Amino acid sequence: MELLDLSHTIEENMTVLRSFPKPKIEPFFDGEQSMAFYRGVTFEVTRVDMVTNLGTYIDSPFHRWPEGRDIAQLRLEEVILPGVIVDASQRGDGKAISPEMLPDMDFVGKAILFYTGWDRYWRREEYYRHPFLSKDAAELLRQKKPGLVGIDALNVDNAADHRRPAHTLLLKDDIFIVENLTGLGQLLEREFTFFAIPVKVRGAASFPVRAFTFME
């Protein structure tokens, strides 16, 4: 058995969407503060203040569609899926991933993960000039009915296109989106099961996941 971690670490000095605040991670109370109450036994309790579209995270349909399911309504069998890697590493700064790059194979119910190699720019300015899915590619994906679409970049959409066609098309059909993956190059030409399990939060539209793969 082999496990591969595909998640970025959530920490205060991390890459976030430009308009979003970075997380604040601090003790709610620390060991010294707890010592008197617990009579010499120490505990650390942590407080994290953050938006939920942070690090490696999953978008539920509610992220785009008010009538869609939220994070708490995603079933485990919908976020543990057989995975397929699409090699889009030839796409450079701000280039669209086009429909002809999708392999002619069965996508139904699978996690389709786009390897661009853009995770190498994490924490750098270049990370914001990422490849993305064209509207036509998103439409073809929608027709092929995967369970989930992921990418090792900041966004499946072009940040300059505020219509967000990939989010609009995929989430409308309950095809979840995972962004900011890392390490996908390790999965090229391999068979694997993909896990992207968020905390079960009622009313959350998106939430960080510990994304990983399981391989025999």
PATI-373707 format. One record per residue (C-alpha): residue in one letter; y, x, z. Coordinates in steps of 0.25 Angstrom, whole numbers, plus 5000, padded with zeros to 4 digits. Example, Ala and Ser with C-alpha at 12.3 -4.5 7.8 and 13.67 -1.06 7.14 Angstrom:
PATI-373707
<tordren><type>a</type><Y>4982</Y><X>5049</X><Z>5031</Z></tordren>
<tordren><type>s</type><Y>4996</Y><X>5055</X><Z>5029</Z></tordren>
***
This chain:
PATI-373707
<tordren><type>m</type><Y>5000</Y><X>5000</X><Z>5000</Z></tordren>
<tordren><type>e</type><Y>5014</Y><X>5005</X><Z>4997</Z></tordren>
<tordren><type>l</type><Y>5027</Y><X>4999</X><Z>5001</Z></tordren>
<tordren><type>l</type><Y>5041</Y><X>5002</X><Z>4995</Z></tordren>
<tordren><type>d</type><Y>5054</Y><X>4999</X><Z>5001</Z></tordren>
<tordren><type>l</type><Y>5064</Y><X>4993</X><Z>4991</Z></tordren>
<tordren><type>s</type><Y>5076</Y><X>4990</X><Z>5000</Z></tordren>
<tordren><type>h</type><Y>5089</Y><X>4997</X><Z>5004</Z></tordren>
<tordren><type>t</type><Y>5092</Y><X>4999</X><Z>5018</Z></tordren>
<tordren><type>i</type><Y>5103</Y><X>4990</X><Z>5024</Z></tordren>
<tordren><type>e</type><Y>5113</Y><X>4999</X><Z>5031</Z></tordren>
<tordren><type>e</type><Y>5128</Y><X>4999</X><Z>5033</Z></tordren>
<tordren><type>n</type><Y>5132</Y><X>5009</X><Z>5022</Z></tordren>
<tordren><type>m</type><Y>5124</Y><X>5002</X><Z>5011</Z></tordren>
<tordren><type>t</type><Y>5127</Y><X>4997</X><Z>4997</Z></tordren>
<tordren><type>v</type><Y>5131</Y><X>4982</X><Z>4996</Z></tordren>
<tordren><type>l</type><Y>5138</Y><X>4973</X><Z>4986</Z></tordren>
<tordren><type>r</type><Y>5152</Y><X>4977</X><Z>4985</Z></tordren>
<tordren><type>s</type><Y>5158</Y><X>4964</X><Z>4991</Z></tordren>
<tordren><type>f</type><Y>5148</Y><X>4964</X><Z>5003</Z></tordren>
<tordren><type>p</type><Y>5150</Y><X>4971</X><Z>5016</Z></tordren>
<tordren><type>k</type><Y>5140</Y><X>4982</X><Z>5021</Z></tordren>
<tordren><type>p</type><Y>5131</Y><X>4978</X><Z>5032</Z></tordren>
<tordren><type>k</type><Y>5135</Y><X>4981</X><Z>5047</Z></tordren>
<tordren><type>i</type><Y>5123</Y><X>4986</X><Z>5055</Z></tordren>
<tordren><type>e</type><Y>5125</Y><X>4988</X><Z>5070</Z></tordren>
<tordren><type>p</type><Y>5119</Y><X>4985</X><Z>5084</Z></tordren>
<tordren><type>f</type><Y>5120</Y><X>4971</X><Z>5090</Z></tordren>
<tordren><type>f</type><Y>5117</Y><X>4978</X><Z>5102</Z></tordren>
<tordren><type>d</type><Y>5111</Y><X>4992</X><Z>5104</Z></tordren>
<tordren><type>g</type><Y>5101</Y><X>4999</X><Z>5113</Z></tordren>
<tordren><type>e</type><Y>5112</Y><X>5003</X><Z>5123</Z></tordren>
<tordren><type>q</type><Y>5118</Y><X>4989</X><Z>5124</Z></tordren>
<tordren><type>s</type><Y>5104</Y><X>4983</X><Z>5126</Z></tordren>
<tordren><type>m</type><Y>5100</Y><X>4992</X><Z>5137</Z></tordren>
<tordren><type>a</type><Y>5107</Y><X>4985</X><Z>5148</Z></tordren>
<tordren><type>f</type><Y>5102</Y><X>4971</X><Z>5144</Z></tordren>
<tordren><type>y</type><Y>5087</Y><X>4975</X><Z>5141</Z></tordren>
<tordren><type>r</type><Y>5087</Y><X>4984</X><Z>5154</Z></tordren>
<tordren><type>g</type><Y>5085</Y><X>4998</X><Z>5147</Z></tordren>
<tordren><type>v</type><Y>5078</Y><X>4993</X><Z>5135</Z></tordren>
<tordren><type>t</type><Y>5086</Y><X>4995</X><Z>5122</Z></tordren>
<tordren><type>f</type><Y>5087</Y><X>4986</X><Z>5109</Z></tordren>
<tordren><type>e</type><Y>5095</Y><X>4987</X><Z>5097</Z></tordren>
<tordren><type>v</type><Y>5099</Y><X>4975</X><Z>5090</Z></tordren>
<tordren><type>t</type><Y>5106</Y><X>4976</X><Z>5076</Z></tordren>
<tordren><type>r</type><Y>5116</Y><X>4968</X><Z>5070</Z></tordren>
<tordren><type>v</type><Y>5118</Y><X>4968</X><Z>5054</Z></tordren>
<tordren><type>d</type><Y>5130</Y><X>4962</X><Z>5047</Z></tordren>
<tordren><type>m</type><Y>5127</Y><X>4960</X><Z>5032</Z></tordren>
<tordren><type>v</type><Y>5128</Y><X>4952</X><Z>5020</Z></tordren>
<tordren><type>t</type><Y>5113</Y><X>4948</X><Z>5016</Z></tordren>
<tordren><type>n</type><Y>5115</Y><X>4954</X><Z>5001</Z></tordren>
<tordren><type>l</type><Y>5113</Y><X>4968</X><Z>5006</Z></tordren>
<tordren><type>g</type><Y>5103</Y><X>4979</X><Z>5003</Z></tordren>
<tordren><type>t</type><Y>5090</Y><X>4975</X><Z>4997</Z></tordren>
<tordren><type>y</type><Y>5091</Y><X>4960</X><Z>4997</Z></tordren>
<tordren><type>i</type><Y>5086</Y><X>4947</X><Z>4991</Z></tordren>
<tordren><type>d</type><Y>5094</Y><X>4935</X><Z>4986</Z></tordren>
<tordren><type>s</type><Y>5089</Y><X>4921</X><Z>4988</Z></tordren>
<tordren><type>p</type><Y>5092</Y><X>4910</X><Z>4978</Z></tordren>
<tordren><type>f</type><Y>5103</Y><X>4905</X><Z>4989</Z></tordren>
<tordren><type>h</type><Y>5111</Y><X>4918</X><Z>4985</Z></tordren>
<tordren><type>r</type><Y>5115</Y><X>4912</X><Z>4972</Z></tordren>
<tordren><type>w</type><Y>5111</Y><X>4897</X><Z>4973</Z></tordren>
<tordren><type>p</type><Y>5116</Y><X>4889</X><Z>4985</Z></tordren>
<tordren><type>e</type><Y>5104</Y><X>4880</X><Z>4984</Z></tordren>
<tordren><type>g</type><Y>5094</Y><X>4892</X><Z>4983</Z></tordren>
<tordren><type>r</type><Y>5085</Y><X>4896</X><Z>4994</Z></tordren>
<tordren><type>d</type><Y>5090</Y><X>4906</X><Z>5004</Z></tordren>
<tordren><type>i</type><Y>5083</Y><X>4919</X><Z>5010</Z></tordren>
<tordren><type>a</type><Y>5076</Y><X>4911</X><Z>5021</Z></tordren>
<tordren><type>q</type><Y>5069</Y><X>4902</X><Z>5010</Z></tordren>
<tordren><type>l</type><Y>5063</Y><X>4914</X><Z>5002</Z></tordren>
<tordren><type>r</type><Y>5048</Y><X>4914</X><Z>5004</Z></tordren>
<tordren><type>l</type><Y>5040</Y><X>4927</X><Z>5007</Z></tordren>
<tordren><type>e</type><Y>5032</Y><X>4925</X><Z>4994</Z></tordren>
<tordren><type>e</type><Y>5045</Y><X>4925</X><Z>4986</Z></tordren>
<tordren><type>v</type><Y>5049</Y><X>4938</X><Z>4991</Z></tordren>
<tordren><type>i</type><Y>5036</Y><X>4946</X><Z>4991</Z></tordren>
<tordren><type>l</type><Y>5032</Y><X>4947</X><Z>4976</Z></tordren>
<tordren><type>p</type><Y>5025</Y><X>4955</X><Z>4966</Z></tordren>
<tordren><type>g</type><Y>5035</Y><X>4965</X><Z>4960</Z></tordren>
<tordren><type>v</type><Y>5039</Y><X>4970</X><Z>4946</Z></tordren>
<tordren><type>i</type><Y>5049</Y><X>4981</X><Z>4943</Z></tordren>
<tordren><type>v</type><Y>5058</Y><X>4981</X><Z>4931</Z></tordren>
<tordren><type>d</type><Y>5063</Y><X>4994</X><Z>4927</Z></tordren>
<tordren><type>a</type><Y>5078</Y><X>4993</X><Z>4924</Z></tordren>
<tordren><type>s</type><Y>5081</Y><X>5007</X><Z>4928</Z></tordren>
<tordren><type>q</type><Y>5087</Y><X>5010</X><Z>4914</Z></tordren>
<tordren><type>r</type><Y>5099</Y><X>5001</X><Z>4918</Z></tordren>
<tordren><type>g</type><Y>5111</Y><X>5008</X><Z>4922</Z></tordren>
<tordren><type>d</type><Y>5125</Y><X>5005</X><Z>4928</Z></tordren>
<tordren><type>g</type><Y>5128</Y><X>4990</X><Z>4928</Z></tordren>
<tordren><type>k</type><Y>5118</Y><X>4988</X><Z>4917</Z></tordren>
<tordren><type>a</type><Y>5110</Y><X>4974</X><Z>4915</Z></tordren>
<tordren><type>i</type><Y>5095</Y><X>4973</X><Z>4916</Z></tordren>
<tordren><type>s</type><Y>5092</Y><X>4965</X><Z>4903</Z></tordren>
<tordren><type>p</type><Y>5080</Y><X>4956</X><Z>4900</Z></tordren>
<tordren><type>e</type><Y>5073</Y><X>4965</X><Z>4892</Z></tordren>
<tordren><type>m</type><Y>5071</Y><X>4974</X><Z>4904</Z></tordren>
<tordren><type>l</type><Y>5062</Y><X>4964</X><Z>4910</Z></tordren>
<tordren><type>p</type><Y>5047</Y><X>4967</X><Z>4908</Z></tordren>
<tordren><type>d</type><Y>5038</Y><X>4956</X><Z>4901</Z></tordren>
<tordren><type>m</type><Y>5030</Y><X>4952</X><Z>4912</Z></tordren>
<tordren><type>d</type><Y>5027</Y><X>4941</X><Z>4923</Z></tordren>
<tordren><type>f</type><Y>5039</Y><X>4940</X><Z>4933</Z></tordren>
<tordren><type>v</type><Y>5035</Y><X>4927</X><Z>4939</Z></tordren>
<tordren><type>g</type><Y>5036</Y><X>4928</X><Z>4954</Z></tordren>
<tordren><type>k</type><Y>5038</Y><X>4943</X><Z>4955</Z></tordren>
<tordren><type>a</type><Y>5049</Y><X>4952</X><Z>4960</Z></tordren>
<tordren><type>i</type><Y>5056</Y><X>4958</X><Z>4948</Z></tordren>
<tordren><type>l</type><Y>5063</Y><X>4971</X><Z>4953</Z></tordren>
<tordren><type>f</type><Y>5072</Y><X>4978</X><Z>4944</Z></tordren>
<tordren><type>y</type><Y>5072</Y><X>4993</X><Z>4946</Z></tordren>
<tordren><type>t</type><Y>5086</Y><X>4999</X><Z>4941</Z></tordren>
<tordren><type>g</type><Y>5086</Y><X>5012</X><Z>4950</Z></tordren>
<tordren><type>w</type><Y>5100</Y><X>5007</X><Z>4955</Z></tordren>
<tordren><type>d</type><Y>5095</Y><X>5009</X><Z>4970</Z></tordren>
<tordren><type>r</type><Y>5098</Y><X>5024</X><Z>4968</Z></tordren>
<tordren><type>y</type><Y>5113</Y><X>5021</X><Z>4968</Z></tordren>
<tordren><type>w</type><Y>5112</Y><X>5013</X><Z>4982</Z></tordren>
<tordren><type>r</type><Y>5124</Y><X>5017</X><Z>4990</Z></tordren>
<tordren><type>r</type><Y>5132</Y><X>5022</X><Z>4978</Z></tordren>
<tordren><type>e</type><Y>5142</Y><X>5016</X><Z>4969</Z></tordren>
<tordren><type>e</type><Y>5133</Y><X>5015</X><Z>4957</Z></tordren>
<tordren><type>y</type><Y>5124</Y><X>5005</X><Z>4964</Z></tordren>
<tordren><type>y</type><Y>5135</Y><X>4994</X><Z>4961</Z></tordren>
<tordren><type>r</type><Y>5133</Y><X>4997</X><Z>4946</Z></tordren>
<tordren><type>h</type><Y>5119</Y><X>4992</X><Z>4945</Z></tordren>
<tordren><type>p</type><Y>5110</Y><X>4986</X><Z>4934</Z></tordren>
<tordren><type>f</type><Y>5108</Y><X>4971</X><Z>4935</Z></tordren>
<tordren><type>l</type><Y>5101</Y><X>4960</X><Z>4928</Z></tordren>
<tordren><type>s</type><Y>5107</Y><X>4954</X><Z>4916</Z></tordren>
<tordren><type>k</type><Y>5108</Y><X>4939</X><Z>4916</Z></tordren>
<tordren><type>d</type><Y>5097</Y><X>4938</X><Z>4905</Z></tordren>
<tordren><type>a</type><Y>5088</Y><X>4947</X><Z>4913</Z></tordren>
<tordren><type>a</type><Y>5090</Y><X>4938</X><Z>4925</Z></tordren>
<tordren><type>e</type><Y>5087</Y><X>4926</X><Z>4916</Z></tordren>
<tordren><type>l</type><Y>5074</Y><X>4932</X><Z>4911</Z></tordren>
<tordren><type>l</type><Y>5070</Y><X>4935</X><Z>4925</Z></tordren>
<tordren><type>r</type><Y>5073</Y><X>4921</X><Z>4929</Z></tordren>
<tordren><type>q</type><Y>5063</Y><X>4916</X><Z>4918</Z></tordren>
<tordren><type>k</type><Y>5052</Y><X>4926</X><Z>4922</Z></tordren>
<tordren><type>k</type><Y>5053</Y><X>4920</X><Z>4936</Z></tordren>
<tordren><type>p</type><Y>5051</Y><X>4932</X><Z>4946</Z></tordren>
<tordren><type>g</type><Y>5052</Y><X>4929</X><Z>4961</Z></tordren>
<tordren><type>l</type><Y>5062</Y><X>4940</X><Z>4963</Z></tordren>
<tordren><type>v</type><Y>5071</Y><X>4950</X><Z>4956</Z></tordren>
<tordren><type>g</type><Y>5076</Y><X>4963</X><Z>4962</Z></tordren>
<tordren><type>i</type><Y>5084</Y><X>4975</X><Z>4958</Z></tordren>
<tordren><type>d</type><Y>5087</Y><X>4989</X><Z>4964</Z></tordren>
<tordren><type>a</type><Y>5102</Y><X>4986</X><Z>4962</Z></tordren>
<tordren><type>l</type><Y>5114</Y><X>4979</X><Z>4969</Z></tordren>
<tordren><type>n</type><Y>5112</Y><X>4966</X><Z>4961</Z></tordren>
<tordren><type>v</type><Y>5104</Y><X>4960</X><Z>4950</Z></tordren>
<tordren><type>d</type><Y>5117</Y><X>4955</X><Z>4944</Z></tordren>
<tordren><type>n</type><Y>5129</Y><X>4962</X><Z>4938</Z></tordren>
<tordren><type>a</type><Y>5139</Y><X>4963</X><Z>4949</Z></tordren>
<tordren><type>a</type><Y>5150</Y><X>4960</X><Z>4939</Z></tordren>
<tordren><type>d</type><Y>5144</Y><X>4947</X><Z>4935</Z></tordren>
<tordren><type>h</type><Y>5147</Y><X>4937</X><Z>4946</Z></tordren>
<tordren><type>r</type><Y>5139</Y><X>4926</X><Z>4940</Z></tordren>
<tordren><type>r</type><Y>5126</Y><X>4934</X><Z>4945</Z></tordren>
<tordren><type>p</type><Y>5117</Y><X>4929</X><Z>4934</Z></tordren>
<tordren><type>a</type><Y>5104</Y><X>4936</X><Z>4939</Z></tordren>
<tordren><type>h</type><Y>5106</Y><X>4930</X><Z>4953</Z></tordren>
<tordren><type>t</type><Y>5110</Y><X>4916</X><Z>4947</Z></tordren>
<tordren><type>l</type><Y>5097</Y><X>4916</X><Z>4938</Z></tordren>
<tordren><type>l</type><Y>5087</Y><X>4922</X><Z>4947</Z></tordren>
<tordren><type>l</type><Y>5091</Y><X>4915</X><Z>4961</Z></tordren>
<tordren><type>k</type><Y>5092</Y><X>4902</X><Z>4954</Z></tordren>
<tordren><type>d</type><Y>5077</Y><X>4903</X><Z>4951</Z></tordren>
<tordren><type>d</type><Y>5073</Y><X>4908</X><Z>4965</Z></tordren>
<tordren><type>i</type><Y>5071</Y><X>4922</X><Z>4960</Z></tordren>
<tordren><type>f</type><Y>5076</Y><X>4931</X><Z>4971</Z></tordren>
<tordren><type>i</type><Y>5084</Y><X>4944</X><Z>4970</Z></tordren>
<tordren><type>v</type><Y>5083</Y><X>4957</X><Z>4977</Z></tordren>
<tordren><type>e</type><Y>5094</Y><X>4967</X><Z>4975</Z></tordren>
<tordren><type>n</type><Y>5096</Y><X>4981</X><Z>4980</Z></tordren>
<tordren><type>l</type><Y>5081</Y><X>4985</X><Z>4979</Z></tordren>
<tordren><type>t</type><Y>5078</Y><X>5000</X><Z>4979</Z></tordren>
<tordren><type>g</type><Y>5066</Y><X>5009</X><Z>4975</Z></tordren>
<tordren><type>l</type><Y>5061</Y><X>5000</X><Z>4964</Z></tordren>
<tordren><type>g</type><Y>5058</Y><X>5012</X><Z>4955</Z></tordren>
<tordren><type>q</type><Y>5046</Y><X>5015</X><Z>4964</Z></tordren>
<tordren><type>l</type><Y>5040</Y><X>5002</X><Z>4959</Z></tordren>
<tordren><type>l</type><Y>5040</Y><X>5005</X><Z>4944</Z></tordren>
<tordren><type>e</type><Y>5027</Y><X>5001</X><Z>4938</Z></tordren>
<tordren><type>r</type><Y>5021</Y><X>4997</X><Z>4951</Z></tordren>
<tordren><type>e</type><Y>5015</Y><X>4984</X><Z>4956</Z></tordren>
<tordren><type>f</type><Y>5021</Y><X>4979</X><Z>4969</Z></tordren>
<tordren><type>t</type><Y>5024</Y><X>4967</X><Z>4978</Z></tordren>
<tordren><type>f</type><Y>5039</Y><X>4966</X><Z>4982</Z></tordren>
<tordren><type>f</type><Y>5044</Y><X>4961</X><Z>4995</Z></tordren>
<tordren><type>a</type><Y>5059</Y><X>4957</X><Z>4997</Z></tordren>
<tordren><type>i</type><Y>5059</Y><X>4949</X><Z>5011</Z></tordren>
<tordren><type>p</type><Y>5072</Y><X>4945</X><Z>5017</Z></tordren>
<tordren><type>v</type><Y>5074</Y><X>4940</X><Z>5031</Z></tordren>
<tordren><type>k</type><Y>5073</Y><X>4925</X><Z>5032</Z></tordren>
<tordren><type>v</type><Y>5088</Y><X>4921</X><Z>5033</Z></tordren>
<tordren><type>r</type><Y>5091</Y><X>4906</X><Z>5032</Z></tordren>
<tordren><type>g</type><Y>5104</Y><X>4905</X><Z>5023</Z></tordren>
<tordren><type>a</type><Y>5104</Y><X>4919</X><Z>5018</Z></tordren>
<tordren><type>a</type><Y>5106</Y><X>4920</X><Z>5003</Z></tordren>
<tordren><type>s</type><Y>5101</Y><X>4935</X><Z>5002</Z></tordren>
<tordren><type>f</type><Y>5095</Y><X>4945</X><Z>5012</Z></tordren>
<tordren><type>p</type><Y>5091</Y><X>4959</X><Z>5013</Z></tordren>
<tordren><type>v</type><Y>5076</Y><X>4962</X><Z>5011</Z></tordren>
<tordren><type>r</type><Y>5066</Y><X>4974</X><Z>5013</Z></tordren>
<tordren><type>a</type><Y>5061</Y><X>4974</X><Z>4999</Z></tordren>
<tordren><type>f</type><Y>5048</Y><X>4982</X><Z>4997</Z></tordren>
<tordren><type>t</type><Y>5036</Y><X>4983</X><Z>4989</Z></tordren>
<tordren><type>f</type><Y>5021</Y><X>4983</X><Z>4992</Z></tordren>
<tordren><type>m</type><Y>5011</Y><X>4990</X><Z>4983</Z></tordren>
<tordren><type>e</type><Y>4996</Y><X>4992</X><Z>4984</Z></tordren>
***
